[in-house]
Every structure is written in structure tokens, then in C-alpha cells.
Amino acid sequence: MSAVPAAVPAAIPIRASGPHPAAAVLAARADAAVARAAKPAPTGYRRARAPEWVLGALAALAGLALFVGLWALVSKQGGGRIPDPVTVWDAAVKIFSDPFYSKGPNDQGIGWNVLSSLKRVGIGFGLAAAVGIPLGFMIGRFRFLSDMAAPVIALFKPVSPLAWLPIGLLLFKAANPAAIYVIFICSLWPMIINTALGVRQIPQDYLNVARVLNLSEWKVFTRILFPAVLPYMITGVRLSIGVAWLVIVAAEMLTGGVGIGFWVWDEWNNLKVEHIIIAIFTIGIVGLLLEQALVLLARRFSYS
């Protein structure tokens, strides 16, 4: 007897494997929107944009105009105690028409005063570089020296540079070498710290390869350490020159002699406030030029 086949269920609707029709419509609309966004705008409606340097120049001019306007407003509200921009400009034209006159040791043009300050900064900064950069390499290279120098650096780095001026006067018995001594002290710490930091950032694998190849310490320095540490070292040099130029003005105010700091103090004694403002602008411009020169040097000797 043959088996009775099982009852066949009613037909079950089979859902299509493709996407839902509504989803397909949304996807098509999204593709069309992307295509419209990617389509370049007509040439007649393309918005022109000024070059970046033009926008930067306009922003700088706007900032200077705002500064001069605020300066004139403060001068007017202050009853003339602070000279207005026009008065300072007229005095600057007169001063810079003959910046290198000399009528005695205490009566010289602003050009000679700036050069005297730069000379002190150059000597003190050069001595600091000759001492601080090699010392930074040794501190970063050898752990024992780093542990020895850490408490000394931590103790004396926060000390104001002018606090060292009486020690300089005591040691050298003269104002000029004392000011150079202060520049040397304040320029020393950034060079030591940044150079040592650069040495510590060198991957240990490089030094391990040098040890396997039995390279001498001089070759390790010239082939591995110096190229890798140079960006850090130049950063320390930039910080040092900025601090040195700041400190020399205050040091010359206290020590006297020829220099931009002494010139500011002398003009204050003569109650020539417009000359003090001119000196402030001169100090800022010289500091900016020094900073930009070192920025160009850093770009020239950048290693990747």
C-alpha cells in the first residue's frame, strides 16, 4: 500500500533578495546629490579668493591701525602725559636722521647704543653656546652626569638673571664685564636643557647599532647625535638669544655706560618720554630681526 503524501501547505510568498524599493530610491537620490556637489560651478559664478599673503598683510595692517588708534586715544585721554603717535614720529625722524653721532662717552646716537648692546649680547651669548651646548650633549649622553646636573639646574634655572648682577660686579669690578656675565648666565640654561633633551630623544636602537659596529664616541657624535639633536639645539639657541636681548636692557639700566638700556634710562632722567617710546620700538624691531634670523637658520639646518 503506497504512502499518502503529506499535505502541501499553501503557497508562501517569497521576498525578493534585492534592496527594498524605498531604499533604492533614497540611494539614487544620494548619488544624485553627490554628483551635483562634485560638479564644478560655472565659470561665470566662480568666487575669486585673494592669496593668503594678501589676507595676512591686510590683517597685519588692520592690527597696526588698531594699535595706533588706541595709542592716540590713550594719549588724548591722558592729558598729554603719553606722547601721541605724531609727536613720536617727528622725534623718530629727527633721531634716526643722525643715529651715529658722538659728542662724548655719555652722549651718543641711538645707533651706537644699539651696537654696544648687541656687542655685549654677542659676547655673552657666544660664551654660553661654547659652554652650554657641549655640556648639554654630555648631560644627555651620560646618565650619571644627568643625575648630577639635575638638582643644580632645577635650583638655579628659576633665578632671575638680574640677581646675578651683583655677583658679576663683585667678580669683575666693572660694569661692562658684569653685564656680559649676566648674559652668559641667562643664555646658558636654555641651551643645556634643549640640547640634553634632544640627545635623550634619540632612539636607543641607533645607539645599539653604533655599539655593535664598535663606533668611536666621536663618530657617534658626528654621525648620530649631532644631526638628530640639531633642531633641539637651534631651539635652545633661539630661546637664549631672546632672553639675552631682554636681559641686556635691564642690566644696562643698572650698570650704565653706552647701550640701549642706558639710553632709555638717560632719556627718562631727561623727561623725554617720546624717546623712551622710540627706544621701545627699536628694541622690539631688533629682537624681531634676531628671532627671524634664527628661524631662517633653523629651516636651513632642519633634518627629517
C-alpha positions in Angstrom: 0.0 0.0 0.0 1.5 3.3 -1.1 2.1 6.0 1.5 -0.1 9.0 1.4 1.8 12.2 0.6 1.8 14.9 3.2 -0.4 17.9 2.7 1.3 20.6 0.7 1.0 24.0 2.6 -0.4 27.0 0.9 1.9 29.0 -1.4 4.3 31.2 0.7 5.2 34.5 -0.8 9.0 34.7 -1.5 10.6 38.1 -0.7 13.0 39.4 -3.3 16.6 39.3 -2.3 17.3 42.8 -3.7 17.1 46.0 -1.7 13.8 47.5 -0.7 12.3 49.8 -3.3 12.3 52.8 -0.9 15.9 52.2 0.0 16.8 52.1 -3.7 15.1 55.4 -4.3 17.0 57.0 -1.3 20.3 55.7 -2.6 19.6 57.1 -6.1 18.8 60.5 -4.6 22.0 60.4 -2.5 24.1 59.6 -5.6 22.5 62.4 -7.5 23.3 64.9 -4.7 26.9 63.8 -4.6 27.2 64.2 -8.3 25.7 67.7 -8.1 28.2 68.7 -5.4 31.1 67.3 -7.3 30.1 69.2 -10.5 32.2 72.3 -10.8 30.4 75.6 -10.6 30.0 77.6 -13.9 33.0 79.8 -14.7 30.9 82.9 -14.5 29.8 82.2 -10.9 33.2 81.1 -9.5 34.1 83.1 -6.4 37.6 84.7 -6.5 39.7 84.4 -3.4 42.7 86.6 -2.5 46.1 85.0 -2.0 47.0 84.1 1.6 49.8 86.6 1.8 47.4 89.4 0.8 45.0 88.4 3.6 47.9 88.2 6.1 49.2 91.7 5.0 45.7 93.2 5.4 45.3 91.6 8.8 48.7 93.0 9.9 47.8 96.5 8.7 44.5 96.3 10.5 46.2 95.3 13.7 48.7 98.2 13.4 46.0 100.7 12.6 44.0 99.5 15.7 47.1 99.8 17.8 47.9 103.3 16.6 44.2 104.3 17.1 44.2 103.0 20.7 47.5 104.7 21.3 46.2 108.1 20.1 43.1 107.6 22.3 45.1 106.9 25.4 47.3 109.8 24.7 44.4 112.2 24.4 42.6 110.9 27.5 45.9 111.0 29.5 46.2 114.8 29.1 49.4 114.6 27.1 51.5 112.6 29.6 52.0 110.0 26.9 53.1 111.4 23.6 50.8 110.9 20.7 51.9 109.0 17.5 52.6 112.1 15.5 54.9 113.6 18.2 56.8 110.3 18.5 57.1 110.0 14.7 58.6 113.5 14.4 61.1 112.7 17.2 62.0 109.4 15.5 62.7 111.2 12.2 65.0 113.6 14.0 66.8 110.8 15.9 67.3 108.4 13.0 68.4 111.2 10.7 71.8 111.0 12.5 71.8 107.8 14.6 75.6 107.6 14.8 76.7 110.9 16.2 79.1 111.0 19.1 79.6 114.0 21.4 81.3 112.2 24.3 81.1 108.9 26.2 77.6 109.7 27.6 76.1 111.5 24.5 76.0 109.2 21.5 73.4 108.3 18.9 70.9 105.5 19.2 72.8 103.5 16.6 75.9 103.4 18.7 73.8 102.4 21.8 72.2 99.5 19.9 75.5 98.3 18.5 77.0 98.4 22.0 74.2 96.3 23.4 74.4 93.8 20.5 78.2 93.5 21.2 77.6 92.6 24.8 74.8 90.1 23.8 77.1 88.6 21.2 80.0 88.0 23.6 77.8 86.6 26.4 75.8 84.5 24.0 78.8 83.1 22.3 80.4 82.1 25.6 77.2 80.5 26.7 77.0 78.5 23.4 80.6 77.4 23.8 79.9 76.0 27.3 76.2 75.1 27.2 75.9 73.1 24.0 78.8 70.6 24.8 77.6 70.4 28.4 74.1 69.6 27.1 75.4 66.8 24.9 77.3 65.2 27.8 74.4 65.5 30.2 72.0 63.9 27.7 74.5 61.2 26.7 75.6 60.0 30.2 73.0 59.2 32.9 75.4 59.8 35.7 76.2 63.4 34.6 72.4 64.0 34.1 71.7 62.9 37.7 74.5 65.2 38.9 73.3 68.2 37.0 69.6 67.8 37.6 69.5 69.4 41.1 71.8 72.2 40.1 69.8 73.1 37.0 66.5 72.9 39.0 67.9 75.1 41.7 69.4 77.9 39.6 67.2 78.0 36.4 64.3 79.9 38.1 66.6 82.6 39.5 66.1 86.0 37.8 69.1 86.9 35.6 69.4 90.3 37.3 70.0 88.6 40.6 73.4 87.5 39.2 74.4 91.1 38.5 75.9 91.9 42.0 78.0 88.7 41.8 79.3 89.9 38.4 80.1 93.3 39.8 81.9 91.7 42.7 83.9 89.4 40.5 84.9 91.7 37.7 84.8 95.2 39.4 83.4 96.7 36.2 80.0 97.2 34.7 80.7 96.0 31.1 82.0 92.5 32.0 79.3 92.2 34.7 76.6 92.8 32.1 78.3 90.2 29.8 78.4 87.8 32.7 74.6 88.2 33.3 74.0 87.5 29.6 76.2 84.4 29.8 74.2 83.0 32.8 70.7 83.6 31.4 71.7 82.2 28.0 73.2 79.1 29.4 70.2 77.2 30.7 68.0 77.0 27.5 71.0 75.6 25.6 71.8 73.0 28.1 68.2 71.9 28.6 67.2 71.7 25.0 70.4 70.0 23.8 70.2 67.4 26.6 66.5 66.8 25.7 67.4 66.3 22.0 70.1 63.7 23.0 67.5 61.8 25.1 65.0 61.7 22.2 67.4 59.7 20.0 66.0 56.1 19.6 68.1 53.6 21.6 68.2 51.3 18.5 70.6 53.8 16.9 73.0 53.7 19.8 72.8 49.9 19.9 73.8 49.7 16.3 76.7 52.1 16.9 77.8 49.9 19.8 77.5 46.7 17.7 79.6 48.4 15.0 82.1 49.5 17.6 82.0 53.1 16.6 84.1 55.6 18.5 82.4 58.2 20.6 83.5 60.9 18.1 81.7 59.0 15.2 78.7 58.5 17.4 78.6 62.3 17.9 79.2 63.3 14.3 77.1 60.6 12.6 74.2 60.1 15.0 74.0 62.6 17.8 74.7 65.9 16.1 72.3 65.6 13.1 69.4 64.4 15.3 70.0 66.9 18.1 70.5 70.0 15.8 66.8 71.0 15.7 66.6 70.9 19.5 69.9 72.8 19.8 68.7 75.6 17.5 65.5 75.9 19.5 67.7 76.4 22.6 69.7 79.0 20.7 66.5 80.9 19.8 65.3 80.9 23.4 68.7 82.0 24.6 69.0 84.9 22.2 65.5 86.2 23.1 66.2 86.0 26.8 69.6 87.7 26.4 68.2 90.6 24.4 65.5 91.1 27.1 68.0 91.0 30.0 70.6 93.3 28.5 68.2 96.3 28.6 67.6 95.9 32.3 71.3 95.2 33.0 72.4 98.3 31.2 69.9 100.4 33.2 71.6 99.3 36.3 75.2 99.4 35.2 75.2 102.5 33.0 77.6 103.1 30.1 76.8 103.1 26.4 73.8 100.8 25.5 70.2 100.9 24.6 69.2 100.2 28.2 71.3 103.1 29.5 69.9 105.3 26.7 66.3 104.5 27.9 67.2 105.4 31.5 69.1 108.5 30.5 66.1 109.8 28.4 63.8 109.1 31.4 66.1 111.3 33.5 65.8 114.0 30.8 62.0 113.6 30.8 61.9 112.8 27.1 59.1 110.2 27.1 58.9 110.2 23.3 62.5 109.0 23.1 61.6 106.2 25.5 58.8 105.0 23.2 61.2 105.2 20.3 63.6 103.0 22.2 60.9 100.5 23.0 60.1 100.2 19.3 63.8 99.9 18.4 64.3 97.1 21.0 61.3 95.2 19.6 62.4 95.6 16.0 66.0 94.4 16.8 64.6 91.4 18.8 62.3 90.5 15.9 65.2 90.6 13.4 67.3 88.4 15.7 64.4 85.9 16.0 63.7 85.8 12.3 67.4 85.3 11.5 67.4 82.2 13.8 64.2 80.9 12.3 65.8 81.0 8.9 68.8 79.2 10.3 66.5 76.6 11.8 64.9 76.0 8.4 68.2 75.8 6.7 69.5 73.1 9.1 66.3 71.1 9.7 66.7 67.3 9.5 63.9 64.9 8.9 
